[in-house]
Amino acid sequence: MNRMDFNFKDHEREQAWAYLHDQLEHYYQDPKSVHAAPSLDLGKIQGYVGKYIFEDPVPVQEALDHVIRGMRQYTVHTPHPGYYGLYNPRPVFPGILADTITATFNPQLAAWSHAPFANEVENYLVHQFGLKFGLPPGKIDGVFTSGGAEANLTALLTAINHKYAGYGDTGLLGLEKQPVLYCSEESHHSVAKAAKNMGLGLRNVRPIPTNDNFEMQPGVLEATIEKDLAQGLDPFLVVATAGTTGTGVMDPLEGMAALAKKYGLWFHVDAAYGGAIILVEKYKHVLNGIELADSITFDAHKWMSNPMSTSLYITAHPGILSKTFGMATDYMPKEGAHMENLDPYSHSIQWSRRFIGLRLYLSLLVFGWKGYAEVITHQVRMGKRLKELLLENDWNIYNQTDLPVICFGKAEFKQDDRLALNVCSKVLASGKAWISVYRAGAVNGLRACITNYDTQNEDLEELVEVLNLSVNDL
């Protein structure tokens, strides 16, 4: 083995590209050629993965066949139009091209001077999305993150560094009072996980009960803040969710922003999923109040259909990221030190960073804001149509939201939690769709979300048919 083997010969690369292209193009053209959900046999999957022990090299075509077959057989296929799952959509083709470009050039974004184009693309996107969300034009800052969980952790860290001037040096032990934060009981668990990981602890996260439509209750929030203040605790952050994971509901952003301002709390909006509706003029009002946020989490790999994971943390406080993550080093490149820019390693949790922003940049170059608005509008329309079909077939809807997230079930689900699980299992076994089980209040129900821009009426009709058959087969 020598270095030329790692490069491949010219004709070998051409053959590998051509073969891989044919295999992937077949899958991309016809995602319904596979079952939406795999059969889960751990021993069989582990045996397939361990077929090769890496003692001897195998021909590249054989290696590609092995990997592609494994992906086809043992994956939940999010590009399938019958996937109604957890905000993991069919990726847009420009996003796939972008990942190929990034892998080939392999830029390192830790130092601005080593990847100025890539870094400025991401800075530009942060600014453009900040403007879309209505943040003050001269005060927009942010960074791309590895996912919404990192963006929410960034929010907690920036909020606590904003509240306590010396936090970066002394940490939690240097604080006179115990900090506490507030979020909905329907908020994503990455908020609680972030508190746990940063040493704040789960006991200092206040999950606020929701109303009958699973929205945060500002009155209960204020009462909880007052109680904590009376006990000598120190509230520092309130997190609103714009498009909850389970029910797709928007918290009352304006009311929560007012309380955050009243009590001097950092106001973070987790708009990982629902934030994309800001691009649709007809529906953007559901995000009224997001412009008052101190920071925002937004996942472009959700409703904007970019490859996993393409997330942003955006803030209206320029300088807070540097205050939170800034480090001085002797070994990082200094070529751009004389210019007005910030090296991303001092601006982010991450150090070495992949150019994930290219997926979003290339997709927006190709489709524009208008193209995305049209696709999001189509998905909202499909969500409304699915609700109609379910109601026509005597299913009950448990949530109310403009977003295409539907929690539903039969009347008898209220008497037996196992019914939803059994129906879900039968739907998955059909191979025609992927749905999930979600407890909407007191009912263990089913959940379907229109995540795929290719999902059409006929796919919805097929889903309802499979649901009806599954219920009748119990």
N, C-alpha and C positions, 0 to 999 in steps of 0.2 A: 504494500500500500504506500503510495507517495502522494504528494500534494496535488498532482494532476488528477488523481482518482477522485479527490474531493471536488474538483471543478467539473468533472465529467468532460469527455470530449465533445466537440461541437455537435456532431451528429447524435450523440447519446442524449444531450440536453434536448435537442429538437424532438427526438423520439419520445422522451419522457414527458415533455410539455404536451405533445400531440396526444399521447395516450391518456394523460391525466385530464386534458381538456375534454376528450370524448366521454370519459367516465362521469365527470362532473356535469357536463352539459346534459347528458341523459337524465341525471338526477334532477337538475334544475328545471328542465323542461317538463318533467312528469313526476312531481313529488308524490302523487297518489299511487305511484308504482310500488310504494312500500306501505306497510301498516303504520298508522299514526303513532302507535305505541308498541314497544318491543315486548316479547315475553321475557320474564325475569327469572333466569336460571343461573344463579351465581356460579355454580361449578362449571357449567358449560361455557359461560363467558370467560371465566378465569383460564379455563383450558384453551380457549381460542387465543386469548392474549399471550399465553405462555407457550404457544406452539413453537416459537423460535427462541433459542437460548443465546443467540448472538456470538456463537463460537466461529461460525463461518458466514461470510457475506452472502446475500441472496441477490439475484437479478432485480433491478429496480422495478420492472413491471410486476414481478411477483410480490415485491414489497408493497407496491401501490395497490395491487389487487387485494392483498391481505387487509390493509387498512380500510379501504373503501368498503369491502364486504362487511367488515366489523362495524363500520359506521352505519351502514344500511340496516344491518340486522339488530344492532343493540343500541339504538338511540330513539328517544322521543323526537319525532320529526316535526320540528317547529315550522318548516316551510310547507307542510301539508295543510291544505285549506280546511281540513277538519280538525286542526289544532285550535282549541279554544282555551288556551292555558294562561300561563303566568307572565304575560307581557313579554314573551320571547318570540318575536314575529319572524316571518320569512324575510331574510335580509335583501335589501335592494342591491341590484347588480353593481352599480358604481361603488358601493361599499366593499363588495368582494374584490373588485379591481383595485381599490385603494389598499386593501390588506396585502395584495400581491406586490404592489409598488413598494409599500413600506418594508415588506420582508426582503425585497431585493436590494434596496438602498440601505436598509438597516440603520437609520439615523438614531443618534443618541441625544435625547433632548435635555439631559441634565444640565449641560452648559449651553447658553444661548448661542455662543460663537461657533459651536460645533454643528448646529442645525438651525441657522437663522430663519430660513424659509419655513421650516416645520413649526418652529416656535411662534413665528409671527402669524402663521395660519391659525394656530390655536388661540393666540391672543385676540385676533380679529373675530373669531367665532364667539369667544366669550363676550366681547363687546357687543356684537350684533344681537346675541340672545339676551344680554342685559337690557338692551334697548327695547327688544320685543316685550320683555316683561315689565317695562316701564321704569326701570331704575334710573337715577339721575345720570345723564350722559357723561358728565365729568368725573363720576365717582364709581365707575364700573371696573371691577377687577375679578379675577377668578383663575381657575386651573382645570384642566382635564384630569379625570380620576379613573381608576381601574374599575369603578362601579359605583352604584348609589350608596353602598355601605361605606366606602371610603369618603364619598362626598359628605355623608351625614356625620362621620367621625370628624372630618375637617370642620364641619359646622360647630360641633361641640367644642373642639379645641380652639377655634377662633373666638367663639363666644366667651369662653372662660378666660382667654388671654385678654380679651377686650375688657372684661369686668375687673380683672385683677392685674395691676401693672407689673407686679413682680412674679407672676405665676411661672413664667418660663424658667426662672432661676430657682425658686423655692418649692414649686409644685404645690400639691394639696396640703402638705404638712405646714406650709408657711401661711395658710389662711386662718384668720381668726374665727370665721363662721363656716358652717358646713353648706356648700353650694347645693342647690336642688334645681331640677329642671322639670318641665311639664310637657306632656304629649297626650294625644288621644289613646284610649285603649285599643283603637283600631289602627294606630300608627304602625309603621314597619318596625319589626323587631331589631333592625340594625341600629335604631336609636338607643334602645336599651343595651344592646351589645357594645355600642360605642362607649356608653357610660361605664360599663363593666371593664372594657379594655383600657380605658384611660385612667382607671383607678378611682373613679368617682363612686362606683358601686351601684348595684341595682336598687338598693334601699333609698337612694336619692333621686330616683326617677318616679315621677308622679303620673301614673296613667289615669287620665280624666275620663269618667264615664260618658257615654254618648247618649243621644236621644234615640227615638224610635227609628230614625233613618240613619243611625250610625255616625252622626256628626258630633264633633266636640261641642260641649255645652259651655259657653262663655261664663254663665252664672256660676256653675260648679267650679270652673277654672279659677275665677276670682276668689271664691270662698276658700279654695284650697291654698291659694297664694297667701291670703290673709291669715289663715291658720298657721302656715309655716313661718310667716313673719312674727306672729305672736309667740312662737316657740323658739325664737332666736335663730332660725335658719336663714339662709341667704339665697333667695331665688335669683337665677341669672339667665334663664333661657326658657322660651316656649316654642314648641315645634308644632306647626300646623301641617296637615297632610292634604295635598291637592290631588285627589285620586287615590283613595286607599286601596291597598293590595286586594283585600277581600271583596269589597262592595263597590269600589270605584266612586266613592262619595267624596265631595269637597267639604273640608272643614270651613266654618265661617271666618274667612280670612280677615275681613275688615274688623269684625268684633274682636278677634284675637290680637290683631295689630294694635287696636286701641288700648287693650289691657297691657300689652307689652310696653307700650309707650308710657302708660300711667305708672307702671311699677318699675320702669327702667330696665326691662329685660330685653335681651337679644331676641329678635323675631326671625325664626328660620322657617322656610316653607319647603317641605319635601314634596316637590312637584315632579318626582322621577317619572311617573307615568302621565298624569293629567296635564303637565305643563305644556305639552305640544298643542293643546287645544287653543292656545293663545294665537296660533297661526290662522284660525278660522274666525272671520269677523262675526259670523252669526252666533257663535258660542263663546267667544272670548270673555264675555261678561261673567262667566262662572268663576273666573280667576280674579275678579275685582278684589283688590287688597294686596295682591302679590307685589305690586309696585312699592308697597310699604315695607317689604322684607329687608332685613339686614343681610340675609343670605338665602340662596336657593339651591336645591339639588335638582338636577335635570338629567334624565337618561335618554340619550338619542338612540340607544339600542332598544328602546321600547316602542313608543308610538311613531317614531321616525324611521323605524325599520333598518337601523344600521346593525352591522355585525356586533356580537358581544365582545367586550363591554365598552360602551362609548358614553361616558358620563361627564357631567360638568358640575363644578361648584362655582357659583357666582355670588359676588358680594358687593354691597354698596359702600364698603369701607376699604378704600385703597390703603395699602400699608399693613393691614391686619395679617395677611398671609406671611409677609416678611417678618413681622413681629413674632408670629407663632412658630415659623419653621426656619427662620434665618440662621445660618451657620457660617462661620469664617473658616476657610481652609487654605492651606499652602499649596495643595497639589492640584486643585481644579484649574482648568484653563483660564487665562487672564486676557485673552486677545480682545475681548469686547468690554473690558473694564472701563474704558474711557467713554463708552456710549451710554445713553440713557435707556438701560434695559435691566431686567432682573434675571439672573440665572435661575431656571426652574427648580433646581435642587434646593434653593433657599426659599422656595415659594410654594412648597408642596410636601406632603408626607413622603412621596416617592423620591428616590434619588435618580437612579437610572430609569429612563422613561421611554416607552414606545410611542411612536407617532400615531396615536389613535384618532386624532382630530381629522386626519385626511379622509376618513370614511365619510364624515359629515360634510366636510368641505367639498369633496368631489360630488357627493350626492346633491348638494345644494347648487353646485355649478350646473349640473345636468337637469335637475327638476325645478329649481327655484322655490321660493316661498309658495307661489301659486300652485305648483304641482303637489306639494305636500298638503296644502289646504284642501285640495280636491280629494286626495286619497283619504285624509282624516274624515272629511265629510261623508265619503262613501262608507267608511267603517261605522260611523255613528248611525247612518241609515240602516246598515245591516244589523246593528244592535237593536234598533227599534223594530225591525222586521222579525228578528228572533223572538222578541217579547210578544209580538202579535201572534206568531205561530204557537208559542207555548200556551198563551191564554186560550187560543182557539181549540187547543187540545187538552184543556182542563188542568193545566199546570198553574201553580201559584207563583207570583213574583214577590220576592222578599225585600228588594231594595229599590230605591228611586234615585236615578242619576242620569245626567245627559250623556255620560260616557258609556261606551258599549260593553258594560260589565253587567251580567245578569245572574242573580242568585235566585234559585227557583226550586220547587219541589211539589209533591203531591200532598193532599190534605192528611193522608195517613202518615206522612213523615214525622208529624208532631208526636205521634204515639210510639215510634220505634226508630231510634237513631241508626239502626243497622240497615234500614231500607235504602238510604242514600248511598251508603258504602256498597251495597249489593248492586244497585243500579249502575253506579260508576264503574264497578268492576266489569259488568257485562258490556258496557259501552266500550271500554278499553279493549276488551277481548275481541270485539268485532273488528278492530283494526281500522274502522272508518272514522273515528274521532277520538280526541283526547279532551276530557273535561276533568274537573276536580270536585272534591267535597269541601264545603265550607260551612261552618256554623254561623248562620246569620241570626244573631240574637239567641233565642231559645230553640231554634230549629236547625237540625243537622241537614242541610240542603245540598244542592248541586250548584256549581258555578261554571259559567261559560263566558269567555271574553273574546270579542272579535279582535284578534291580534294580527291577522293575515290580510294584507291588502288584496289578495286574490280570492278571498272568501266571497262567494256569491249566493244568490237565493237558493239555487239547487243544493248547495252544500248545507244550508240551514235546514232545508226540507229533509235532507238525508239524516241530519242530526236528530231532528224531532221524531222521525220515523224510527231510528234506532232507540231513542229514549222510550218511545211508546212500547216497542217490542220488549225492551228490557224490563219495564214495569210489569207488563202482562205476563212475563216469564217468571216472575218471583214466586 
